[in-house]
């Protein structure tokens, strides 16, 4: 399970770094703020990236999630009991699973139809959320004490 924990943390660290990059004004994968927003935000009529505060808030949440698999596997000391870490990991997994599932619903497609976001969401973002959620669920379930 330690390999799964490291993979989850690495993937989440990359996603965290992207949100920080966007928070400081980065425009990749676009050519300008509007094309970046169309690629990574995707909401109807979006023409600019979210405010830096929003990007940094998401990055902070992701940074905490990045630490969770490592704490759960005992890579570093944690003040939280193992059961609490496992239960929280399961909740984090459910959040990612929910986002992943939502990406395949007609409701989400109506909410976020901008291209290339809609295409990237079906091919990359939603499947990645499902995999991250599954990874957290597996870690949580295998770490619950018997």
C-alpha distance (Angstrom), angle and dihedral (degrees) to the residues before:
residue distance angle dihedral
X1 . . .
X2 3.77 . .
X3 3.81 90.3 .
X4 3.80 90.8 52.8
X5 3.81 89.7 49.7
X6 3.81 91.8 51.9
X7 3.80 93.0 46.4
X8 3.82 92.0 49.4
X9 3.79 91.9 47.7
X10 3.80 92.6 47.5
X11 3.81 93.7 49.6
X12 3.80 91.3 46.9
X13 3.81 90.6 47.3
X14 3.81 90.4 55.3
X15 3.81 91.0 48.7
X16 3.82 89.7 47.3
X17 3.81 90.5 52.0
X18 3.82 90.5 50.9
X19 3.80 91.2 54.0
X20 3.80 91.1 49.5
X21 3.83 88.9 48.6
X22 3.81 90.3 52.5
X23 3.80 90.2 45.5
X24 3.80 91.0 57.9
X25 3.80 90.9 49.6
X26 3.80 104.2 -86.9
X27 3.80 115.6 159.2
X28 3.82 103.7 -167.7
X29 3.02 126.9 153.7
X30 3.79 85.6 31.5
X31 3.76 132.9 59.4
X32 3.81 93.7 -126.8
X33 3.81 137.9 2.8
X34 3.81 93.5 -82.1
X35 3.81 95.7 50.7
X36 3.81 90.1 44.5
X37 3.81 90.5 52.1
X38 3.80 90.2 48.9
X39 3.82 89.1 53.6
X40 3.79 102.0 42.7
X41 3.82 107.5 21.1
X42 3.79 102.2 33.4
X43 3.80 100.2 179.2
X44 3.77 116.2 147.9
X45 3.80 111.2 -79.8
X46 3.81 95.9 1.6
X47 3.80 112.0 158.4
X48 3.78 102.3 162.8
X49 3.76 139.0 41.6
X50 3.79 119.7 -100.2
X51 3.80 117.6 -90.8
X52 3.80 116.0 -79.0
X53 3.80 89.7 -110.7
X54 3.82 90.4 59.9
X55 3.81 92.3 48.5
X56 3.81 91.3 48.3
X57 3.82 92.0 46.6
X58 3.81 90.8 54.3
X59 3.81 89.5 44.9
X60 3.82 90.4 52.7
X61 3.81 91.9 51.8
X62 3.78 91.0 47.1
X63 3.81 91.1 47.9
X64 3.81 89.6 55.8
X65 3.79 90.4 47.8
X66 3.81 88.2 50.4
X67 3.80 90.4 60.8
X68 3.80 95.9 47.6
X69 3.82 100.4 77.4
X70 3.81 90.3 47.8
X71 3.80 92.2 50.0
X72 3.78 91.2 46.0
X73 3.81 91.2 53.0
X74 3.80 92.1 46.9
X75 3.81 95.6 -114.3
X76 3.80 87.4 140.0
X77 3.76 134.1 11.1
X78 3.77 117.6 -87.7
X79 3.80 128.9 -168.4
X80 3.80 89.7 -142.4
X81 3.80 124.0 91.4
X82 3.81 116.6 -108.8
X83 3.81 91.4 -114.4
X84 3.81 91.0 54.5
X85 3.80 91.7 48.7
X86 3.80 90.8 49.7
X87 3.81 93.4 47.3
X88 3.79 91.6 48.4
X89 3.81 91.0 47.0
X90 3.79 87.8 54.4
X91 3.81 90.4 51.8
X92 3.81 91.1 48.5
X93 3.80 88.0 50.0
X94 3.80 91.0 51.5
X95 3.82 90.8 52.3
X96 3.81 91.1 53.4
X97 3.81 92.5 43.2
X98 3.80 89.6 50.8
X99 3.80 91.8 51.2
X100 3.78 90.9 46.4
X101 3.79 93.4 50.6
X102 3.81 92.4 44.3
X103 3.81 90.0 57.9
X104 3.80 90.2 66.4
X105 3.80 96.4 50.2
X106 3.81 126.5 99.7
X107 3.82 88.3 -128.0
X108 3.82 91.2 61.0
X109 3.80 92.3 44.6
X110 3.82 89.2 55.4
X111 3.81 90.4 47.4
X112 3.83 95.6 46.5
X113 3.81 109.2 25.3
X114 3.82 99.5 141.5
X115 3.78 116.9 123.4
X116 2.94 135.1 -97.7
X117 3.83 87.5 20.6
X118 3.82 94.5 63.4
X119 3.80 91.9 52.6
X120 3.83 93.2 43.3
X121 3.78 90.4 46.8
X122 3.80 93.4 55.5
X123 3.81 93.8 43.0
X124 3.80 102.7 35.2
X125 3.82 121.4 -1.3
X126 3.81 100.4 51.3
X127 3.82 95.7 40.3
X128 3.81 89.3 48.2
X129 3.81 90.2 51.3
X130 3.81 89.4 50.5
X131 3.81 91.5 50.9
X132 3.81 92.7 47.0
X133 3.81 90.4 48.1
X134 3.78 91.5 48.4
X135 3.80 90.6 48.4
X136 3.80 91.8 52.9
X137 3.80 91.0 46.3
X138 3.81 92.1 51.2
X139 3.80 91.9 48.2
X140 3.79 91.7 47.3
X141 3.78 95.3 47.7
X142 3.80 94.6 46.6
X143 3.82 91.4 47.4
X144 3.79 97.9 51.9
X145 3.79 106.7 109.5
X146 3.78 116.0 -109.8
